[in-house]
Amino acid sequence: MVLFGLLFVASIGLYLFEVNYSATKGYEIRQLQKDISAEKLANEKLQLQIIELRSMADLNDKISKLGMVDAGMPKYIDSNVLVARK
């Protein structure tokens, strides 16, 4: 009878330990899933940034291959000055 009582108490203790362990692991899994979601979002942002930077690099390469040069600052004509006469 005493042995049965000890087995019963030990099984209750083991059950409580397993429930607590499972709950702790569940919390850790949820936290890791949140971290994964945040990292995926950061990865997507970095991928978009890579695409933008590559497109600028490709554009600069195409401009240099076509022999285009920088136009510089434009010069504007003052509208009060007479430019041409009839």
N, C-alpha and C positions, 0 to 999 in steps of 0.2 A: 504494500500500500504506500509506504514511504517512497519507494522507487517510482511508483506511478505518479505520485505528487511531484517529485523532482522532475520527472520527464515532462509533466504538464507545465510546470513553471518555466522550464528551459525552453519548451516549444513556444510559449507566450513571449518570452524574451527574444527568441530568434525571430518570431513573427514581427514584433515591434522594430527590431533592428532592420529587417528587410523592408518594411514599409517606410521607415525613415530614410534608408539608403535609396530606395526607389524615388521618393519625393525629392531628395537632394539631386539625384541624377536628372530628374525631369526638369528641375529648375535650371541646371547647368545646360541641358540641351536647348531649352528655350532661349537662354542667354546667347549660346553659340549660334542659334538660328538668326537672332537679331543681329549679331556681329556679321554673319555671312551676308545678310541683306544689305547692311550698311557698306560692306566691302564691295558688293556687286554694284551698288549705286555709284560708289567712288570710281570703280573700274569703268563703268559706262561713261562717266564724265571725262575720265582720262582718255578713253578711246575717241570721244568727240574732239577733244583738244588735239590729239594726234592727227586726226583727219584734217582739222583746220590748219595745223602747222604744215602738214604735207602739201595741202593745196596751195599754200603761199609759196612753198619751196618750188613746186611744179610750175607755178605761175612765173616766178622769177627766172627759172630755167628757160621757159618758153620765150620770155621777153628778151633774154640775152641771146638766144639762138636766132631770133628774128632781127637782131641788131637794133632794137629800140633803145632810146636813151631817155633820161629824165627830162621832162619839159621845163622844169624849173618854175620859178614864180612868174605868173602872168603879169603883164603891164597893162594897166587900164588907161583909157583915154578920158580926160576930163570932159564932161559933156558941155561945159561952157565955152570951150575953145572951138573956133570955126575950123573945120577940117577940110571941106571942099566947097567950091563955089560953082554956080552954073555959068 
